[in-house]
Amino acid sequence: MCCQDDAGDEIIVRGRGGIVARTVTETHTSLVNGERKTVVTIKKYDKDGNMVEKVVKDGEADDESDDEVMTPRRPLQRTQTGNREYRTQKAGGSGNEDVDDFKREILATHNDYRAKHGVPALQWSNECEKNAQACADQCEARSRLQHSHHRESGQGQNAFMAMPAKTGAEACASWYSEIKQYNFGANRGSGTGHFTQVVWKDTTHMGAARSKSGHYIVGNYSPAGNLNQNQPSGNARNVQPLVR
């Protein structure tokens, strides 16, 4: 067994009197029996340096589950998709990227990626947006990235968390980045559930939302993708290779 510890990302909140709060995110990766296991620990401290909250959750794992959530170890600084380039000139979150920009760009980014695979563009769904908002709000209330408000409606779902907040386009780019692990020859890939949902051919609609802080971004999809995630014959129809 071998392991690797990330030095951690630190967020410091300062007030007039100095530091008023501090959040440290640490990543620990272990290799057990040839499989990579990642644990993410988020520690929150008050102004006196006392730890007031500790959240430990599994990171991205090398298994066949399509119900994972993604927390990038390093927030993306620039994403290029097709002919469209997104830069972090203004951060995500309700105080920066406004709601209309958020909706427009996350949908456009999905459709840029889908065009690369020759599949039809998605249309916006207010019902998917409503359920995505409920999930994002629940994640923030619980300080934990998790899935909810999708199965009962027959919808698929991708979830994303980043501190500081990132844009909707960057969240989509993070999901799509799993293409590196997808084997188009075998029509499958471990830990690629976010990517396959973004480009799933039979999905026709999506809606997305973010929490009040902007740290949590959720996308819901209809019809749900990844229903045959572990069946290469099902993936062959819905996960098309790059056409350019």
Secondary structure as a PSIPRED ss2 file (coil, helix, strand):
# PSIPRED VFORMAT (PSIPRED V4.0)

   1 M C   1.000  0.000  0.000
   2 C E   0.000  0.000  1.000
   3 C E   0.000  0.000  1.000
   4 Q E   0.000  0.000  1.000
   5 D E   0.000  0.000  1.000
   6 D C   1.000  0.000  0.000
   7 A C   1.000  0.000  0.000
   8 G C   1.000  0.000  0.000
   9 D E   0.000  0.000  1.000
  10 E E   0.000  0.000  1.000
  11 I E   0.000  0.000  1.000
  12 I E   0.000  0.000  1.000
  13 V E   0.000  0.000  1.000
  14 R E   0.000  0.000  1.000
  15 G E   0.000  0.000  1.000
  16 R C   1.000  0.000  0.000
  17 G C   1.000  0.000  0.000
  18 G E   0.000  0.000  1.000
  19 I E   0.000  0.000  1.000
  20 V E   0.000  0.000  1.000
  21 A E   0.000  0.000  1.000
  22 R E   0.000  0.000  1.000
  23 T E   0.000  0.000  1.000
  24 V E   0.000  0.000  1.000
  25 T E   0.000  0.000  1.000
  26 E E   0.000  0.000  1.000
  27 T E   0.000  0.000  1.000
  28 H E   0.000  0.000  1.000
  29 T E   0.000  0.000  1.000
  30 S E   0.000  0.000  1.000
  31 L E   0.000  0.000  1.000
  32 V E   0.000  0.000  1.000
  33 N C   1.000  0.000  0.000
  34 G C   1.000  0.000  0.000
  35 E E   0.000  0.000  1.000
  36 R E   0.000  0.000  1.000
  37 K E   0.000  0.000  1.000
  38 T E   0.000  0.000  1.000
  39 V E   0.000  0.000  1.000
  40 V E   0.000  0.000  1.000
  41 T E   0.000  0.000  1.000
  42 I E   0.000  0.000  1.000
  43 K E   0.000  0.000  1.000
  44 K E   0.000  0.000  1.000
  45 Y E   0.000  0.000  1.000
  46 D E   0.000  0.000  1.000
  47 K C   1.000  0.000  0.000
  48 D C   1.000  0.000  0.000
  49 G C   1.000  0.000  0.000
  50 N C   1.000  0.000  0.000
  51 M E   0.000  0.000  1.000
  52 V E   0.000  0.000  1.000
  53 E E   0.000  0.000  1.000
  54 K E   0.000  0.000  1.000
  55 V E   0.000  0.000  1.000
  56 V E   0.000  0.000  1.000
  57 K E   0.000  0.000  1.000
  58 D E   0.000  0.000  1.000
  59 G C   1.000  0.000  0.000
  60 E C   1.000  0.000  0.000
  61 A C   1.000  0.000  0.000
  62 D C   1.000  0.000  0.000
  63 D C   1.000  0.000  0.000
  64 E C   1.000  0.000  0.000
  65 S C   1.000  0.000  0.000
  66 D C   1.000  0.000  0.000
  67 D C   1.000  0.000  0.000
  68 E C   1.000  0.000  0.000
  69 V C   1.000  0.000  0.000
  70 M E   0.000  0.000  1.000
  71 T C   1.000  0.000  0.000
  72 P C   1.000  0.000  0.000
  73 R C   1.000  0.000  0.000
  74 R C   1.000  0.000  0.000
  75 P C   1.000  0.000  0.000
  76 L C   1.000  0.000  0.000
  77 Q C   1.000  0.000  0.000
  78 R E   0.000  0.000  1.000
  79 T E   0.000  0.000  1.000
  80 Q E   0.000  0.000  1.000
  81 T E   0.000  0.000  1.000
  82 G C   1.000  0.000  0.000
  83 N C   1.000  0.000  0.000
  84 R E   0.000  0.000  1.000
  85 E E   0.000  0.000  1.000
  86 Y E   0.000  0.000  1.000
  87 R E   0.000  0.000  1.000
  88 T C   1.000  0.000  0.000
  89 Q C   1.000  0.000  0.000
  90 K C   1.000  0.000  0.000
  91 A C   1.000  0.000  0.000
  92 G C   1.000  0.000  0.000
  93 G C   1.000  0.000  0.000
  94 S C   1.000  0.000  0.000
  95 G C   1.000  0.000  0.000
  96 N C   1.000  0.000  0.000
  97 E C   1.000  0.000  0.000
  98 D C   1.000  0.000  0.000
  99 V H   0.000  1.000  0.000
 100 D H   0.000  1.000  0.000
 101 D H   0.000  1.000  0.000
 102 F H   0.000  1.000  0.000
 103 K H   0.000  1.000  0.000
 104 R H   0.000  1.000  0.000
 105 E H   0.000  1.000  0.000
 106 I H   0.000  1.000  0.000
 107 L H   0.000  1.000  0.000
 108 A H   0.000  1.000  0.000
 109 T H   0.000  1.000  0.000
 110 H H   0.000  1.000  0.000
 111 N H   0.000  1.000  0.000
 112 D H   0.000  1.000  0.000
 113 Y H   0.000  1.000  0.000
 114 R H   0.000  1.000  0.000
 115 A H   0.000  1.000  0.000
 116 K H   0.000  1.000  0.000
 117 H C   1.000  0.000  0.000
 118 G C   1.000  0.000  0.000
 119 V C   1.000  0.000  0.000
 120 P C   1.000  0.000  0.000
 121 A C   1.000  0.000  0.000
 122 L C   1.000  0.000  0.000
 123 Q E   0.000  0.000  1.000
 124 W E   0.000  0.000  1.000
 125 S C   1.000  0.000  0.000
 126 N H   0.000  1.000  0.000
 127 E H   0.000  1.000  0.000
 128 C H   0.000  1.000  0.000
 129 E H   0.000  1.000  0.000
 130 K H   0.000  1.000  0.000
 131 N H   0.000  1.000  0.000
 132 A H   0.000  1.000  0.000
 133 Q H   0.000  1.000  0.000
 134 A H   0.000  1.000  0.000
 135 C H   0.000  1.000  0.000
 136 A H   0.000  1.000  0.000
 137 D H   0.000  1.000  0.000
 138 Q H   0.000  1.000  0.000
 139 C H   0.000  1.000  0.000
 140 E H   0.000  1.000  0.000
 141 A H   0.000  1.000  0.000
 142 R H   0.000  1.000  0.000
 143 S C   1.000  0.000  0.000
 144 R C   1.000  0.000  0.000
 145 L C   1.000  0.000  0.000
 146 Q C   1.000  0.000  0.000
 147 H C   1.000  0.000  0.000
 148 S C   1.000  0.000  0.000
 149 H C   1.000  0.000  0.000
 150 H C   1.000  0.000  0.000
 151 R H   0.000  1.000  0.000
 152 E H   0.000  1.000  0.000
 153 S H   0.000  1.000  0.000
 154 G C   1.000  0.000  0.000
 155 Q C   1.000  0.000  0.000
 156 G E   0.000  0.000  1.000
 157 Q E   0.000  0.000  1.000
 158 N E   0.000  0.000  1.000
 159 A E   0.000  0.000  1.000
 160 F E   0.000  0.000  1.000
 161 M E   0.000  0.000  1.000
 162 A C   1.000  0.000  0.000
 163 M C   1.000  0.000  0.000
 164 P C   1.000  0.000  0.000
 165 A C   1.000  0.000  0.000
 166 K C   1.000  0.000  0.000
 167 T C   1.000  0.000  0.000
 168 G H   0.000  1.000  0.000
 169 A H   0.000  1.000  0.000
 170 E H   0.000  1.000  0.000
 171 A H   0.000  1.000  0.000
 172 C H   0.000  1.000  0.000
 173 A H   0.000  1.000  0.000
 174 S H   0.000  1.000  0.000
 175 W H   0.000  1.000  0.000
 176 Y H   0.000  1.000  0.000
 177 S H   0.000  1.000  0.000
 178 E H   0.000  1.000  0.000
 179 I H   0.000  1.000  0.000
 180 K H   0.000  1.000  0.000
 181 Q H   0.000  1.000  0.000
 182 Y C   1.000  0.000  0.000
 183 N E   0.000  0.000  1.000
 184 F C   1.000  0.000  0.000
 185 G C   1.000  0.000  0.000
 186 A C   1.000  0.000  0.000
 187 N C   1.000  0.000  0.000
 188 R E   0.000  0.000  1.000
 189 G C   1.000  0.000  0.000
 190 S C   1.000  0.000  0.000
 191 G C   1.000  0.000  0.000
 192 T C   1.000  0.000  0.000
 193 G H   0.000  1.000  0.000
 194 H H   0.000  1.000  0.000
 195 F H   0.000  1.000  0.000
 196 T H   0.000  1.000  0.000
 197 Q H   0.000  1.000  0.000
 198 V H   0.000  1.000  0.000
 199 V H   0.000  1.000  0.000
 200 W C   1.000  0.000  0.000
 201 K C   1.000  0.000  0.000
 202 D C   1.000  0.000  0.000
 203 T C   1.000  0.000  0.000
 204 T C   1.000  0.000  0.000
 205 H E   0.000  0.000  1.000
 206 M E   0.000  0.000  1.000
 207 G E   0.000  0.000  1.000
 208 A E   0.000  0.000  1.000
 209 A E   0.000  0.000  1.000
 210 R E   0.000  0.000  1.000
 211 S C   1.000  0.000  0.000
 212 K C   1.000  0.000  0.000
 213 S C   1.000  0.000  0.000
 214 G C   1.000  0.000  0.000
 215 H C   1.000  0.000  0.000
 216 Y E   0.000  0.000  1.000
 217 I E   0.000  0.000  1.000
 218 V E   0.000  0.000  1.000
 219 G E   0.000  0.000  1.000
 220 N E   0.000  0.000  1.000
 221 Y E   0.000  0.000  1.000
 222 S E   0.000  0.000  1.000
 223 P C   1.000  0.000  0.000
 224 A C   1.000  0.000  0.000
 225 G C   1.000  0.000  0.000
 226 N C   1.000  0.000  0.000
 227 L C   1.000  0.000  0.000
 228 N C   1.000  0.000  0.000
 229 Q C   1.000  0.000  0.000
 230 N C   1.000  0.000  0.000
 231 Q C   1.000  0.000  0.000
 232 P H   0.000  1.000  0.000
 233 S H   0.000  1.000  0.000
 234 G H   0.000  1.000  0.000
 235 N H   0.000  1.000  0.000
 236 A H   0.000  1.000  0.000
 237 R H   0.000  1.000  0.000
 238 N H   0.000  1.000  0.000
 239 V C   1.000  0.000  0.000
 240 Q C   1.000  0.000  0.000
 241 P C   1.000  0.000  0.000
 242 L C   1.000  0.000  0.000
 243 V C   1.000  0.000  0.000
 244 R C   1.000  0.000  0.000
